[in-house]
Amino acid sequence: MKINLSFFFLLAFTVPVFCQKTENLIIVTYDGLRWQEVFTGVDSTLMNSKDYNQHKAQMEKEFWAETPEQRREKLFPFFWKTVAKQGQMHGNRNLGSFVNNANPHWFSYPGYNEIFTGYPDSLVNSNDKIENRHENVLEFIAKQKGFEGKVAAFSSWDVFPYILNEKRSNILVNAGNEDLTQGTINDDIRLLNQLQHEAPKLIDGIRWDFLTYRFAFEYLKANHPRVLYISLDETDDFAHEGRYDFYINAAHETDRRLGELWQYLQTDPFYAGKTTMFFTTDHGRGDADKKTWRDHGSKIPDCSGIWFAAIGPGIQASGESKVKEQFWQKQFAQTFAGLLGFDFKAAHPIAEAVLLKK
């Protein structure tokens, strides 16, 4: 019998790819980043507004283009050149892809509670520093074999130790201007501990996103967590201030940093080919034409519209969703667990996962 050697060489190199699965997970949230910018790029109404944009010429030069597809790629090159080609993007309401908050409040604590508990409890209705009574998926994963001490969260907003109930969950939650003292502490981390107190204050209780990101990145390199959550805040902060120019810059810089992180993951043997990244937001915002883009909450129409994206092993490379669909934020918690091979169970209802795998 004649043996086709080329077939066996092909098989040898393709089978490992199909066998790859998610062993590590990185979750990133942009606070209050609108689906409109993610899928259509900069908004012409806001770009041309003297009230909201003090750098029109610069924004026009860097981010404006004739089509939504060109504009969004300029604003989010990592999302549209990498994630949209190798993973999935959901939430372009212009194409019938709907992703929404299930909670009725449409602001931060209720949104983050929904993301991580899978339970849009209507009684979670403030941003106050109250210990979350619901178990979250990060603490559930941290109890599983091989994940003990391998789950960490880094946040610009100092309410996260309460949202994730750090005292009960016993996971690392580094938030606000808190020094990082857990895990391997190297010279880079010691420098960040110093710099965050020397940097100008942004808003009380909120750290600059570049510092939060760099803390998370350096911790990842030094400690190799299996699950890492990065919560960034500036898109929401600058939108509330009515600074569309700063909002756009924060969104673009975060995209650049996430591209850097993704490239690093492909070079580290601990993460390469075994790590999925998931991106989303806690809530939407109002519309530019209605002059409500600065705000959100149940009194602002349509700002329950959100989005999500994912890239990694086992994630079908279907790109931007162009089919009619309805997903809910409450589905994310079980999705995170499922990507790692777990079934998230708690003493409260948990919505079913989003099917992202091949």
C-alpha contacts under 8 A as a table, 3 or more apart, distances in Angstrom:
res1	aa1	res2	aa2	distance
4	N	7	F	5.54
4	N	8	F	7.00
5	L	8	F	5.19
5	L	9	F	6.32
6	S	9	F	5.14
6	S	10	L	6.14
7	F	10	L	5.09
7	F	11	L	6.12
8	F	11	L	4.93
8	F	12	A	6.06
9	F	12	A	5.11
9	F	13	F	6.47
10	L	13	F	5.41
10	L	14	T	6.14
11	L	14	T	5.21
11	L	15	V	5.86
12	A	15	V	5.99
12	A	16	P	7.58
13	F	16	P	6.57
13	F	17	V	7.57
14	T	17	V	5.41
14	T	18	F	6.75
15	V	18	F	5.29
15	V	19	C	6.29
16	P	19	C	4.96
16	P	20	Q	6.23
17	V	20	Q	5.40
20	Q	273	G	6.86
20	Q	274	K	6.61
20	Q	313	P	5.93
20	Q	314	G	6.92
21	K	273	G	7.93
21	K	274	K	5.91
21	K	313	P	5.24
21	K	314	G	5.58
22	T	25	L	7.11
22	T	274	K	4.97
22	T	275	T	5.38
22	T	276	T	5.99
22	T	312	G	7.20
22	T	313	P	5.70
22	T	314	G	6.79
22	T	339	L	6.08
22	T	340	L	5.83
23	E	226	R	7.22
23	E	274	K	5.27
23	E	275	T	6.01
23	E	340	L	5.93
24	N	225	P	7.92
24	N	226	R	4.66
24	N	227	V	5.72
24	N	271	Y	6.99
24	N	274	K	6.23
24	N	275	T	4.62
24	N	276	T	6.43
24	N	340	L	7.19
25	L	226	R	6.38
25	L	227	V	4.80
25	L	228	L	6.46
25	L	275	T	5.60
25	L	276	T	5.03
25	L	277	M	5.95
25	L	278	F	7.71
25	L	336	F	7.71
25	L	340	L	7.66
26	I	227	V	5.75
26	I	228	L	4.79
26	I	229	Y	5.77
26	I	230	I	7.72
26	I	275	T	7.43
26	I	276	T	6.30
26	I	277	M	4.73
26	I	278	F	6.33
27	I	227	V	7.92
27	I	228	L	6.34
27	I	229	Y	4.71
27	I	230	I	6.24
27	I	277	M	5.81
27	I	278	F	4.84
27	I	279	F	5.99
28	V	229	Y	5.91
28	V	230	I	4.82
28	V	231	S	5.86
28	V	232	L	7.62
28	V	277	M	7.57
28	V	278	F	6.25
28	V	279	F	4.88
28	V	280	T	6.59
29	T	230	I	6.56
29	T	231	S	5.01
29	T	232	L	6.07
29	T	279	F	5.77
29	T	280	T	5.00
29	T	281	T	4.98
29	T	282	D	7.12
30	Y	33	L	5.76
30	Y	231	S	6.62
30	Y	232	L	5.22
30	Y	233	D	6.29
30	Y	234	E	7.99
30	Y	235	T	6.77
30	Y	251	A	7.90
30	Y	279	F	7.82
30	Y	280	T	6.48
30	Y	281	T	5.08
30	Y	282	D	7.51
31	D	108	S	7.67
31	D	231	S	7.45
31	D	232	L	6.08
31	D	233	D	4.97
31	D	234	E	7.19
31	D	235	T	6.02
31	D	236	D	5.34
31	D	281	T	5.43
31	D	282	D	5.82
31	D	283	H	7.26
32	G	233	D	7.95
32	G	235	T	6.27
32	G	236	D	4.87
32	G	281	T	5.96
32	G	282	D	6.11
32	G	283	H	5.28
32	G	284	G	5.40
32	G	285	R	6.51
33	L	37	E	7.59
33	L	38	V	7.83
33	L	235	T	5.96
33	L	236	D	6.81
33	L	251	A	7.68
33	L	281	T	6.28
33	L	283	H	7.60
33	L	284	G	6.44
33	L	285	R	7.53
34	R	37	E	5.78
34	R	38	V	6.74
34	R	283	H	7.97
34	R	284	G	5.17
34	R	285	R	5.89
34	R	305	G	7.95
34	R	306	I	6.81
35	W	38	V	5.02
35	W	39	F	6.12
35	W	91	G	6.59
35	W	92	N	6.79
35	W	284	G	7.09
35	W	305	G	7.12
35	W	306	I	5.80
35	W	307	W	5.90
36	Q	39	F	5.53
36	Q	40	T	5.60
36	Q	41	G	6.95
36	Q	43	D	7.86
36	Q	92	N	7.73
37	E	40	T	5.24
37	E	41	G	4.32
37	E	42	V	5.63
37	E	43	D	7.00
37	E	72	R	6.90
38	V	41	G	6.00
38	V	72	R	6.32
38	V	76	F	7.31
39	F	68	P	7.23
39	F	69	E	7.53
39	F	72	R	6.01
39	F	92	N	5.98
40	T	43	D	7.71
40	T	68	P	4.32
40	T	69	E	6.36
40	T	71	R	6.41
40	T	72	R	5.27
41	G	63	F	7.68
41	G	68	P	5.99
41	G	69	E	7.60
41	G	70	Q	7.88
41	G	71	R	4.60
41	G	72	R	3.84
41	G	73	E	7.46
41	G	74	K	7.66
41	G	75	L	6.12
42	V	46	L	7.93
42	V	47	M	6.97
42	V	63	F	6.81
42	V	64	W	6.86
42	V	71	R	6.54
42	V	72	R	7.25
42	V	75	L	7.42
42	V	248	I	7.45
43	D	46	L	5.46
43	D	47	M	5.97
43	D	288	A	7.72
44	S	47	M	4.93
44	S	48	N	5.99
45	T	48	N	5.46
45	T	49	S	6.27
45	T	288	A	6.56
45	T	289	D	7.15
46	L	49	S	5.06
46	L	52	Y	6.33
46	L	53	N	6.92
46	L	244	Y	6.73
46	L	288	A	6.47
47	M	52	Y	7.51
47	M	53	N	5.96
47	M	56	K	6.09
47	M	59	M	7.26
47	M	60	E	7.68
47	M	244	Y	7.29
47	M	245	D	7.62
48	N	53	N	7.02
48	N	56	K	6.48
49	S	52	Y	5.45
49	S	53	N	5.78
50	K	53	N	5.39
50	K	54	Q	6.28
51	D	54	Q	7.67
51	D	242	G	7.68
52	Y	242	G	5.42
52	Y	243	R	5.10
52	Y	244	Y	5.26
52	Y	245	D	7.14
53	N	56	K	6.02
53	N	243	R	6.16
53	N	244	Y	5.47
53	N	245	D	5.10
54	Q	245	D	6.74
55	H	58	Q	5.47
55	H	59	M	6.17
55	H	245	D	6.35
56	K	59	M	5.15
56	K	60	E	5.95
56	K	245	D	7.86
57	A	60	E	5.15
57	A	61	K	6.15
58	Q	61	K	5.15
58	Q	62	E	6.16
59	M	62	E	5.22
59	M	63	F	5.60
59	M	64	W	6.89
59	M	245	D	7.26
60	E	63	F	5.58
60	E	64	W	4.72
61	K	64	W	6.31
62	E	74	K	7.36
63	F	71	R	5.97
63	F	74	K	5.45
63	F	75	L	5.87
64	W	71	R	5.66
64	W	74	K	7.81
65	A	68	P	7.48
65	A	70	Q	5.79
65	A	71	R	5.15
66	E	70	Q	7.03
66	E	71	R	7.32
67	T	70	Q	5.32
67	T	71	R	6.26
68	P	71	R	5.04
68	P	72	R	6.03
69	E	72	R	5.43
69	E	73	E	6.30
70	Q	73	E	5.29
70	Q	74	K	6.36
71	R	74	K	5.22
71	R	75	L	6.31
72	R	75	L	5.06
72	R	76	F	5.77
72	R	77	P	7.61
72	R	80	W	7.39
73	E	76	F	5.12
73	E	77	P	4.80
73	E	79	F	7.61
73	E	80	W	5.45
73	E	81	K	7.15
74	K	77	P	5.70
75	L	248	I	7.85
75	L	251	A	7.66
75	L	252	H	5.47
76	F	79	F	5.36
76	F	80	W	6.25
76	F	251	A	7.76
76	F	252	H	5.96
76	F	255	D	5.70
76	F	256	R	7.78
77	P	80	W	5.29
77	P	81	K	5.50
77	P	82	T	7.63
77	P	255	D	7.14
77	P	256	R	7.62
78	F	81	K	5.42
78	F	82	T	5.32
78	F	83	V	6.55
78	F	255	D	5.97
78	F	256	R	6.69
78	F	258	L	7.38
78	F	259	G	5.38
79	F	82	T	5.71
79	F	83	V	4.77
79	F	84	A	5.98
79	F	255	D	7.10
80	W	83	V	5.97
80	W	84	A	4.97
80	W	85	K	7.11
81	K	84	A	6.36
81	K	85	K	6.35
82	T	85	K	5.29
82	T	86	Q	5.94
82	T	87	G	7.76
83	V	86	Q	5.25
83	V	87	G	4.96
83	V	88	Q	6.53
83	V	89	M	7.53
83	V	309	A	7.44
83	V	310	A	6.93
83	V	311	I	5.78
83	V	319	G	7.47
84	A	87	G	5.45
84	A	88	Q	5.59
84	A	89	M	6.06
84	A	317	A	7.72
84	A	318	S	7.78
84	A	319	G	4.42
84	A	320	E	5.90
85	K	88	Q	7.67
85	K	317	A	6.47
85	K	318	S	7.55
85	K	319	G	5.43
86	Q	311	I	6.34
86	Q	312	G	7.78
86	Q	316	Q	7.87
86	Q	317	A	4.80
86	Q	318	S	7.62
86	Q	319	G	6.89
87	G	309	A	7.44
87	G	310	A	5.63
87	G	311	I	4.26
87	G	312	G	6.84
87	G	315	I	6.09
87	G	316	Q	6.12
87	G	317	A	4.25
87	G	318	S	6.23
87	G	319	G	5.62
88	Q	309	A	5.38
88	Q	310	A	5.40
88	Q	311	I	6.57
88	Q	315	I	7.61
88	Q	316	Q	7.14
88	Q	317	A	6.05
88	Q	318	S	5.58
88	Q	319	G	4.41
88	Q	320	E	5.80
88	Q	321	S	7.15
89	M	307	W	7.71
89	M	308	F	6.12
89	M	309	A	4.36
89	M	310	A	6.85
89	M	319	G	5.85
89	M	320	E	4.57
89	M	321	S	6.05
90	H	97	S	6.20
90	H	98	F	7.45
90	H	99	V	7.17
90	H	307	W	5.62
90	H	308	F	5.40
90	H	309	A	6.09
90	H	320	E	6.27
90	H	321	S	5.49
91	G	97	S	4.96
91	G	98	F	5.08
91	G	99	V	5.25
91	G	305	G	7.76
91	G	306	I	6.35
91	G	307	W	4.31
91	G	308	F	6.59
91	G	321	S	7.70
92	N	95	L	5.63
92	N	96	G	6.71
92	N	97	S	5.20
92	N	98	F	6.79
92	N	307	W	7.52
92	N	321	S	7.53
92	N	322	K	7.90
93	R	96	G	4.87
93	R	97	S	5.00
93	R	98	F	5.46
94	N	97	S	7.41
95	L	321	S	7.91
95	L	322	K	5.51
95	L	323	V	6.86
95	L	324	K	7.17
96	G	322	K	6.93
96	G	323	V	6.20
96	G	324	K	4.49
96	G	325	E	6.52
97	S	321	S	6.49
97	S	322	K	6.57
97	S	323	V	6.18
97	S	324	K	5.23
97	S	325	E	5.04
97	S	326	Q	6.50
98	F	305	G	7.18
98	F	306	I	7.86
98	F	307	W	7.84
98	F	324	K	7.50
98	F	325	E	5.84
98	F	326	Q	4.77
98	F	327	F	6.24
99	V	305	G	5.93
99	V	306	I	5.35
99	V	307	W	5.59
99	V	308	F	7.77
99	V	326	Q	5.77
99	V	327	F	4.65
99	V	328	W	5.46
99	V	329	Q	7.05
100	N	304	S	5.32
100	N	305	G	4.70
100	N	306	I	5.36
100	N	307	W	7.64
100	N	326	Q	7.79
100	N	327	F	6.52
100	N	328	W	4.97
100	N	329	Q	6.00
101	N	104	P	7.42
101	N	106	W	6.75
101	N	111	G	7.00
101	N	114	E	7.96
101	N	282	D	7.99
101	N	283	H	6.79
101	N	304	S	5.19
101	N	305	G	6.80
101	N	306	I	7.06
101	N	328	W	5.86
101	N	329	Q	5.16
101	N	330	K	7.33
102	A	114	E	7.80
102	A	120	P	5.95
102	A	328	W	6.00
102	A	329	Q	6.33
102	A	330	K	6.44
103	N	106	W	6.79
103	N	110	P	6.75
103	N	111	G	7.11
103	N	114	E	7.15
103	N	120	P	4.66
103	N	121	D	6.62
103	N	122	S	6.11
104	P	122	S	6.55
104	P	298	S	6.51
105	H	110	P	6.72
105	H	122	S	7.58
105	H	125	N	6.66
105	H	297	G	5.64
105	H	298	S	5.08
106	W	110	P	7.09
106	W	111	G	6.57
106	W	282	D	7.92
106	W	283	H	5.55
106	W	284	G	7.35
106	W	296	H	6.49
106	W	297	G	4.54
106	W	298	S	5.77
106	W	303	C	6.90
106	W	304	S	5.71
107	F	110	P	6.17
107	F	111	G	6.00
107	F	282	D	7.04
107	F	283	H	5.86
107	F	296	H	6.49
107	F	297	G	5.43
108	S	111	G	5.02
108	S	112	Y	6.08
108	S	127	N	6.77
108	S	282	D	5.84
108	S	283	H	6.82
109	Y	112	Y	5.21
109	Y	113	N	5.97
109	Y	124	V	7.37
109	Y	125	N	7.46
109	Y	126	S	6.48
109	Y	127	N	5.21
109	Y	163	I	6.77
110	P	113	N	5.06
110	P	114	E	6.14
110	P	120	P	7.15
110	P	121	D	7.67
110	P	122	S	7.87
110	P	124	V	5.53
110	P	125	N	6.07
110	P	126	S	7.19
110	P	127	N	7.84
111	G	114	E	5.09
111	G	115	I	6.24
111	G	120	P	7.86
111	G	282	D	4.71
111	G	283	H	6.28
111	G	329	Q	7.83
112	Y	115	I	4.96
112	Y	116	F	6.24
112	Y	163	I	7.24
112	Y	282	D	5.78
113	N	116	F	5.49
113	N	117	T	5.72
113	N	118	G	7.58
113	N	119	Y	7.31
113	N	120	P	7.07
113	N	124	V	7.71
113	N	132	N	7.94
113	N	136	N	7.82
113	N	163	I	6.53
114	E	117	T	5.47
114	E	118	G	5.13
114	E	119	Y	5.28
114	E	120	P	4.81
114	E	121	D	7.52
114	E	329	Q	6.40
114	E	330	K	5.15
114	E	333	A	7.92
115	I	118	G	5.87
115	I	282	D	7.53
115	I	329	Q	5.77
115	I	330	K	5.68
115	I	331	Q	7.51
115	I	332	F	5.61
115	I	333	A	5.74
116	F	136	N	5.07
116	F	137	V	5.49
116	F	138	L	7.18
116	F	330	K	7.97
116	F	332	F	7.13
116	F	333	A	4.97
117	T	120	P	7.91
117	T	134	H	6.64
117	T	135	E	6.16
117	T	136	N	4.37
117	T	137	V	5.89
117	T	330	K	7.52
117	T	333	A	5.90
117	T	350	I	7.04
118	G	136	N	7.90
118	G	329	Q	7.66
118	G	330	K	4.30
118	G	331	Q	5.94
118	G	332	F	6.64
118	G	333	A	5.02
118	G	334	Q	6.75
118	G	349	P	7.31
118	G	350	I	4.71
118	G	351	A	5.58
119	Y	330	K	5.91
119	Y	348	H	7.01
119	Y	349	P	5.90
119	Y	350	I	5.51
119	Y	351	A	6.97
120	P	124	V	7.97
120	P	330	K	6.33
121	D	124	V	5.65
122	S	125	N	6.36
127	N	159	V	7.66
128	D	159	V	7.62
129	K	159	V	5.81
129	K	162	Y	5.84
129	K	163	I	7.89
130	I	162	Y	5.75
130	I	163	I	7.50
131	E	161	P	8.00
131	E	162	Y	4.51
131	E	163	I	6.42
131	E	164	L	7.81
131	E	165	N	5.40
132	N	135	E	7.74
132	N	162	Y	5.99
132	N	163	I	5.38
132	N	164	L	6.63
132	N	165	N	5.59
133	R	165	N	7.73
134	H	347	A	7.84
134	H	348	H	7.31
135	E	139	E	7.00
135	E	140	F	7.31
135	E	169	S	7.93
135	E	346	A	6.37
135	E	347	A	7.68
136	N	139	E	5.69
136	N	140	F	6.44
136	N	164	L	6.62
136	N	333	A	7.81
137	V	140	F	4.85
137	V	141	I	6.07
137	V	333	A	5.84
137	V	334	Q	7.54
137	V	336	F	7.60
137	V	337	A	6.91
137	V	344	F	6.63
138	L	141	I	5.17
138	L	142	A	6.13
138	L	151	V	6.91
138	L	171	I	7.92
138	L	227	V	7.91
139	E	142	A	4.93
139	E	143	K	6.53
139	E	151	V	7.97
139	E	169	S	5.10
139	E	170	N	7.42
139	E	171	I	6.64
140	F	143	K	5.47
140	F	144	Q	7.08
140	F	344	F	6.96
140	F	345	K	7.95
141	I	144	Q	5.32
141	I	147	F	6.56
141	I	151	V	7.77
141	I	337	A	7.07
141	I	342	F	7.94
142	A	147	F	5.05
142	A	148	E	5.02
142	A	149	G	6.68
142	A	150	K	6.77
142	A	151	V	5.89
142	A	171	I	7.27
143	K	147	F	6.66
143	K	148	E	5.85
144	Q	147	F	5.55
144	Q	148	E	6.61
145	K	148	E	6.55
146	G	150	K	7.83
147	F	150	K	4.93
147	F	151	V	6.72
147	F	226	R	6.48
148	E	151	V	7.31
149	G	171	I	7.05
149	G	225	P	7.87
150	K	224	H	7.56
150	K	225	P	4.45
150	K	226	R	5.22
150	K	227	V	6.44
151	V	171	I	6.17
151	V	172	L	6.94
151	V	225	P	5.75
151	V	226	R	6.10
151	V	227	V	4.75
151	V	228	L	5.96
152	A	171	I	6.04
152	A	172	L	4.77
152	A	173	V	6.11
152	A	225	P	6.83
152	A	227	V	6.47
152	A	228	L	5.09
152	A	229	Y	6.35
153	A	171	I	7.78
153	A	172	L	6.05
153	A	173	V	4.71
153	A	174	N	6.24
153	A	216	A	7.86
153	A	228	L	5.76
153	A	229	Y	4.49
153	A	230	I	5.99
153	A	231	S	7.76
154	F	173	V	5.86
154	F	174	N	4.84
154	F	175	A	5.78
154	F	212	T	6.29
154	F	213	Y	7.71
154	F	215	F	7.49
154	F	216	A	6.00
154	F	228	L	7.93
154	F	229	Y	6.16
154	F	230	I	4.99
154	F	231	S	6.19
155	S	158	D	7.04
155	S	160	F	6.72
155	S	173	V	7.55
155	S	174	N	6.28
155	S	175	A	4.57
155	S	176	G	6.52
155	S	207	R	7.99
155	S	212	T	6.14
155	S	230	I	5.93
155	S	231	S	4.51
155	S	232	L	6.23
156	S	175	A	5.64
156	S	176	G	5.02
156	S	177	N	7.82
156	S	206	I	5.21
156	S	207	R	4.59
156	S	208	W	6.44
156	S	209	D	6.01
156	S	212	T	5.73
156	S	231	S	6.34
156	S	232	L	5.63
156	S	233	D	5.93
157	W	160	F	6.39
157	W	175	A	5.92
157	W	176	G	5.08
157	W	205	G	6.17
157	W	206	I	4.70
157	W	207	R	6.64
157	W	231	S	7.74
157	W	232	L	7.75
157	W	233	D	6.74
158	D	161	P	6.89
158	D	175	A	4.87
158	D	176	G	4.24
158	D	177	N	7.69
158	D	205	G	5.36
158	D	206	I	6.21
159	V	162	Y	5.61
159	V	163	I	6.41
159	V	175	A	7.56
160	F	163	I	4.74
160	F	164	L	5.87
160	F	165	N	7.74
160	F	173	V	7.17
160	F	175	A	6.53
161	P	164	L	5.49
161	P	165	N	5.50
161	P	166	E	5.01
161	P	167	K	7.83
161	P	173	V	5.81
161	P	174	N	7.66
161	P	175	A	7.05
162	Y	165	N	4.52
162	Y	166	E	6.48
164	L	169	S	7.23
164	L	173	V	7.85
165	N	168	R	5.62
165	N	169	S	5.88
166	E	169	S	5.12
166	E	170	N	5.42
166	E	171	I	5.97
166	E	172	L	7.04
166	E	173	V	6.35
167	K	170	N	5.65
172	L	182	Q	7.65
174	N	178	E	6.21
174	N	179	D	7.50
174	N	180	L	6.58
175	A	178	E	5.73
175	A	207	R	7.77
175	A	212	T	7.94
176	G	205	G	5.46
176	G	206	I	4.97
176	G	207	R	4.97
177	N	196	Q	6.52
177	N	197	H	7.16
177	N	205	G	7.23
177	N	206	I	7.08
177	N	207	R	5.66
179	D	193	N	5.21
180	L	185	I	7.85
180	L	189	I	7.27
180	L	193	N	6.62
180	L	215	F	7.79
181	T	185	I	6.81
182	Q	185	I	7.17
183	G	219	Y	7.85
183	G	223	N	6.54
184	T	219	Y	7.66
184	T	222	A	6.12
184	T	223	N	6.18
185	I	189	I	5.89
185	I	190	R	6.79
185	I	222	A	7.71
186	N	189	I	5.43
186	N	190	R	6.29
186	N	222	A	7.70
187	D	190	R	5.00
187	D	191	L	6.13
188	D	191	L	5.14
188	D	192	L	6.34
188	D	218	E	7.18
189	I	192	L	4.98
189	I	193	N	6.21
189	I	215	F	6.76
189	I	218	E	6.66
189	I	219	Y	7.64
190	R	193	N	5.07
190	R	194	Q	6.50
191	L	194	Q	5.13
191	L	195	L	6.11
192	L	195	L	4.95
192	L	196	Q	6.02
192	L	211	L	7.22
192	L	214	R	7.92
192	L	215	F	6.94
193	N	196	Q	5.76
193	N	197	H	7.19
194	Q	197	H	5.75
194	Q	198	E	6.72
195	L	198	E	4.98
195	L	199	A	6.06
196	Q	199	A	5.36
196	Q	207	R	7.59
196	Q	211	L	6.79
201	K	204	D	7.11
201	K	207	R	7.50
202	L	206	I	6.47
202	L	207	R	6.65
202	L	208	W	6.52
203	I	206	I	5.39
203	I	207	R	7.64
206	I	233	D	7.76
207	R	211	L	6.98
207	R	212	T	6.81
208	W	211	L	5.54
208	W	212	T	6.58
208	W	234	E	7.36
209	D	212	T	4.97
209	D	213	Y	5.98
209	D	232	L	5.61
209	D	233	D	6.57
209	D	234	E	6.49
210	F	213	Y	5.16
210	F	214	R	6.02
211	L	214	R	5.04
211	L	215	F	6.01
212	T	215	F	5.18
212	T	216	A	6.26
212	T	230	I	7.63
212	T	231	S	7.98
212	T	232	L	7.35
213	Y	216	A	5.14
213	Y	217	F	6.07
213	Y	230	I	6.94
213	Y	232	L	7.78
213	Y	257	R	7.85
214	R	217	F	4.96
214	R	218	E	5.99
215	F	218	E	5.35
215	F	219	Y	6.02
216	A	219	Y	5.10
216	A	220	L	6.05
216	A	228	L	7.88
216	A	230	I	6.89
217	F	220	L	5.08
217	F	221	K	6.32
217	F	261	L	7.34
218	E	221	K	5.15
218	E	222	A	6.16
219	Y	222	A	5.18
219	Y	223	N	5.68
219	Y	224	H	7.44
220	L	223	N	5.38
220	L	224	H	4.90
220	L	225	P	6.09
220	L	228	L	7.80
221	K	224	H	5.92
224	H	270	F	7.39
225	P	228	L	6.32
232	L	235	T	7.90
233	D	236	D	5.79
233	D	237	D	6.41
234	E	237	D	4.84
234	E	238	F	5.91
234	E	247	Y	7.02
234	E	250	A	6.19
235	T	238	F	5.57
235	T	239	A	6.11
235	T	246	F	7.89
235	T	247	Y	4.90
235	T	248	I	7.54
235	T	250	A	5.90
235	T	251	A	6.31
236	D	239	A	5.13
236	D	240	H	6.20
236	D	247	Y	7.53
237	D	240	H	5.38
237	D	241	E	6.46
237	D	247	Y	7.97
238	F	241	E	4.95
238	F	242	G	6.31
238	F	243	R	5.32
238	F	244	Y	6.99
238	F	246	F	5.98
238	F	247	Y	5.16
239	A	242	G	5.01
239	A	243	R	5.75
239	A	244	Y	6.20
239	A	247	Y	5.84
239	A	293	W	7.42
239	A	294	R	4.93
239	A	295	D	7.49
240	H	243	R	7.65
240	H	294	R	4.82
240	H	295	D	6.16
241	E	294	R	7.26
242	G	294	R	5.85
243	R	246	F	5.42
243	R	247	Y	6.20
244	Y	247	Y	4.85
244	Y	248	I	6.04
245	D	248	I	5.34
245	D	249	N	6.27
246	F	249	N	5.00
246	F	250	A	6.03
247	Y	250	A	5.21
247	Y	251	A	6.30
248	I	251	A	5.14
248	I	252	H	6.19
249	N	252	H	5.11
249	N	253	E	6.04
250	A	253	E	5.23
250	A	254	T	6.12
251	A	254	T	5.28
251	A	255	D	6.35
252	H	255	D	5.14
252	H	256	R	6.39
253	E	256	R	5.03
253	E	257	R	6.27
254	T	257	R	5.06
254	T	258	L	6.13
255	D	258	L	5.15
255	D	259	G	6.23
256	R	259	G	5.14
256	R	260	E	6.38
257	R	260	E	4.97
257	R	261	L	6.26
258	L	261	L	4.92
258	L	262	W	6.09
259	G	262	W	5.11
259	G	263	Q	6.21
260	E	263	Q	5.25
260	E	264	Y	6.27
261	L	264	Y	5.07
261	L	265	L	6.27
262	W	265	L	5.13
262	W	266	Q	6.64
263	Q	266	Q	5.32
263	Q	267	T	6.92
264	Y	267	T	5.29
264	Y	268	D	6.50
265	L	268	D	5.43
265	L	271	Y	5.39
265	L	272	A	5.47
265	L	275	T	7.51
266	Q	269	P	7.68
266	Q	271	Y	6.75
266	Q	272	A	4.36
266	Q	273	G	6.79
267	T	271	Y	7.80
267	T	272	A	6.09
268	D	271	Y	5.52
268	D	272	A	5.66
269	P	272	A	5.27
270	F	274	K	7.89
271	Y	274	K	5.41
271	Y	275	T	5.47
272	A	275	T	6.56
273	G	312	G	7.43
273	G	313	P	6.35
274	K	312	G	7.39
274	K	313	P	6.20
275	T	312	G	5.85
275	T	313	P	6.72
276	T	310	A	7.12
276	T	311	I	5.64
276	T	312	G	4.03
276	T	313	P	6.34
277	M	310	A	5.63
277	M	311	I	5.46
277	M	312	G	6.30
278	F	308	F	7.33
278	F	309	A	5.83
278	F	310	A	4.42
278	F	311	I	6.74
279	F	308	F	5.48
279	F	309	A	5.13
279	F	310	A	6.23
280	T	306	I	7.56
280	T	307	W	5.81
280	T	308	F	4.36
280	T	309	A	6.57
281	T	284	G	7.51
281	T	306	I	6.45
281	T	307	W	6.79
281	T	308	F	7.32
282	D	306	I	7.52
283	H	296	H	7.66
283	H	303	C	6.77
283	H	304	S	5.86
283	H	305	G	6.97
283	H	306	I	5.89
284	G	296	H	6.71
284	G	302	D	7.81
284	G	303	C	4.37
284	G	304	S	5.33
284	G	305	G	5.30
284	G	306	I	5.31
285	R	292	T	7.43
285	R	293	W	5.39
285	R	294	R	6.84
285	R	295	D	5.79
285	R	296	H	4.85
285	R	300	I	7.72
285	R	302	D	7.53
285	R	303	C	4.46
285	R	304	S	7.51
285	R	305	G	7.87
286	G	290	K	7.47
286	G	291	K	7.42
286	G	292	T	4.45
286	G	293	W	3.95
286	G	294	R	6.72
286	G	295	D	6.00
286	G	296	H	6.03
286	G	300	I	6.04
286	G	301	P	6.60
286	G	302	D	6.57
286	G	303	C	5.33
287	D	290	K	5.34
287	D	291	K	6.17
287	D	292	T	5.31
287	D	293	W	4.71
288	A	291	K	4.96
288	A	292	T	6.25
288	A	293	W	5.17
289	D	292	T	7.79
290	K	293	W	7.60
291	K	294	R	7.54
292	T	295	D	5.72
292	T	296	H	7.77
292	T	300	I	7.10
293	W	296	H	7.62
295	D	300	I	7.23
296	H	299	K	7.47
296	H	300	I	5.54
296	H	303	C	5.92
297	G	300	I	5.57
297	G	303	C	7.05
298	S	301	P	7.25
298	S	303	C	7.91
300	I	303	C	6.23
301	P	304	S	7.95
302	D	305	G	6.13
303	C	306	I	7.75
310	A	315	I	7.19
311	I	315	I	6.06
311	I	317	A	7.86
312	G	315	I	5.56
314	G	356	L	7.79
314	G	357	K	5.05
314	G	358	K	5.89
315	I	356	L	5.43
315	I	357	K	4.55
315	I	358	K	6.07
316	Q	356	L	6.22
316	Q	357	K	5.37
316	Q	358	K	4.74
318	S	321	S	7.19
327	F	331	Q	7.35
327	F	354	V	7.52
328	W	331	Q	5.66
328	W	332	F	7.79
329	Q	332	F	5.76
330	K	333	A	6.69
330	K	350	I	7.44
330	K	351	A	5.82
331	Q	334	Q	5.96
331	Q	335	T	6.33
331	Q	350	I	7.73
331	Q	351	A	5.11
331	Q	352	E	5.52
331	Q	353	A	4.97
331	Q	354	V	6.04
332	F	335	T	4.83
332	F	336	F	6.19
332	F	353	A	6.37
332	F	354	V	6.94
333	A	336	F	5.27
333	A	337	A	6.54
333	A	344	F	7.68
333	A	350	I	7.83
333	A	351	A	7.93
333	A	353	A	7.35
334	Q	337	A	5.06
334	Q	338	G	5.93
334	Q	343	D	6.90
334	Q	344	F	5.75
334	Q	350	I	7.14
334	Q	351	A	6.83
334	Q	352	E	6.09
334	Q	353	A	4.78
334	Q	354	V	7.89
335	T	338	G	5.02
335	T	339	L	6.13
335	T	352	E	7.60
335	T	353	A	4.33
335	T	354	V	5.66
335	T	355	L	7.60
336	F	339	L	5.37
336	F	340	L	6.85
337	A	340	L	5.41
337	A	341	G	6.40
337	A	342	F	4.92
337	A	343	D	6.03
337	A	344	F	5.85
338	G	341	G	4.82
338	G	342	F	5.01
338	G	343	D	6.05
338	G	344	F	7.74
338	G	353	A	7.16
339	L	342	F	7.43
344	F	350	I	7.77
345	K	350	I	7.34
346	A	349	P	7.37
346	A	350	I	7.60
